Amino acid sequence: MNVIALRVLKQFYERHAQAKPSVIAWYREVSAARWQDLHDLKRQFPSADYVGDDRVVFDIGGNRYRIVARVAYAPWYRVMIKFVGTHADYDRINARTV
């Protein structure tokens, strides 16, 4: 998958250094994936939640952090980062509209 807005991930882990290993691991795993549909994504990330409008919420770092991304499956293979933050930050947003 082509992860779009990598800069957003970097900015986050520069502010939250303890999140860096989890964010990088998520990025590497997603970049290597070739999801055809939501079922493929859920096989790889069972805790991910589909929230509508092609948006998926990923729990990372033992559920301390959240990534909201818009996923375009085959043939585009794109994951656009819409939000990355702590669990508390996530509680203050609407994942369907970020």
Secondary structure as the mmCIF struct_conf table of DSSP 4:
data_model
#
loop_
_struct_conf.conf_type_id
_struct_conf.id
_struct_conf.beg_label_comp_id
_struct_conf.beg_label_asym_id
_struct_conf.beg_label_seq_id
_struct_conf.end_label_comp_id
_struct_conf.end_label_asym_id
_struct_conf.end_label_seq_id
STRN STRN1 ASN A 2 ILE A 4
HELX_RH_AL_P HELX_RH_AL_P1 LEU A 6 ARG A 15
HELX_RH_3T_P HELX_RH_3T_P1 ALA A 17 ALA A 19
HELX_RH_AL_P HELX_RH_AL_P2 LYS A 20 ALA A 32
BEND BEND1 GLN A 36 ASP A 37
HELX_RH_AL_P HELX_RH_AL_P3 LEU A 38 GLN A 44
TURN_TY1_P TURN_TY1_P1 PRO A 46 SER A 47
STRN STRN2 ASP A 49 GLY A 52
TURN_TY1_P TURN_TY1_P2 ASP A 53 ASP A 54
STRN STRN3 ARG A 55 ILE A 60
TURN_TY1_P TURN_TY1_P3 GLY A 61 ARG A 64
STRN STRN4 TYR A 65 ALA A 72
TURN_TY1_P TURN_TY1_P4 ALA A 74 TRP A 76
STRN STRN5 ARG A 78 THR A 86
HELX_RH_AL_P HELX_RH_AL_P4 HIS A 87 ASP A 91
TURN_TY1_P TURN_TY1_P5 ARG A 92 ARG A 92
BEND BEND2 ILE A 93 ILE A 93
TURN_TY1_P TURN_TY1_P6 ALA A 95 THR A 97
#
